[in-house]
Amino acid sequence: MPRYYEIPIAFRNSIVHEPGGRRIVRTADFVRELAALNHHWSLKEANRWIENYQHGFKDISTEEGERRTFFFFNSNNGRY
């Protein structure tokens, strides 16, 4: 049975730390992590959730469609 509190957990599990220090999330990875927790979302639903609840991530996709890539940016210049 899917639980709402597991959605942010799946999101955190889908974050990729690149060698240069960037943190990115691909929608397909997020959907895969959600499926492992019994949430069966489409790419469109996952994109909508990221846009609404993850304000530190910016869309950097290079192709059209629902398979998108989001990049973590710090708008506070390193301050919390």
N, C-alpha and C positions, 0 to 999 in steps of 0.2 A: 504494500500500500504506500503510495507516495506521500511524503510529508513536506509541507511548505518550507520548513526550516532547513531542509536539505539542499534547496536551490542555491543559496550562497556557497555552500560547501562544494557543490559540483562546479560552480564558477571558479572558486579558488583552485580546485584541482585541475582545471583546464588552462591555467595561466602557464605560459612557457617563458622561461628566463633565457634569453639569448646570450651568447658569449660577450657581447658588447655592453651588457647590462640592461638592455631593453626588456620590458615585459609585455607580451602580446597574448591575445586570446583569439582563437579562430572559432567561428560559430559552430563549425562541424565538430570540433573538439568538445565544446560546451554541451552540445546535444548528445554526444557519446557519453560524457560523464553523467548527464541527467538520466539517460537510459539505464545506466548501471544502478541508479537509485530509484528505478521504476517511474520516472517522469518521461513520458513520451511526447516530446515537443517537436514541432517543425522548426526549420531554420528561421522562418519568419517570426515565430513566437519567441525564440531565443534572442534574436536581434532586438525585438521590442523590449524584452526584459533588460538586456544590457543597456539599451538607450535610456530606459526609465530609471534604473536603479544603480547604475555604475557610472557616476558622473566624472570620474577620473580617467575614463577611457574614451579615446577618440577614434573614429573610423578612418583607417588608412588603406582600405581595400583598393586593389589595382584592377579589379575586374567587376563586371556587372553581375547582378544576381544576389541571391540570399547568402551565398558563401562569402562571409565578410571576415575581415581581420581588424581587431581593435588594439590600439596601442595605449599603454598607460603613460599619462603625462602628469607632471606635478605642477599645478598652477600656482603653488605657493613658493616656488624657487627653493625647495628643500625644507621649508619650514612647515610645522604642523599647526 
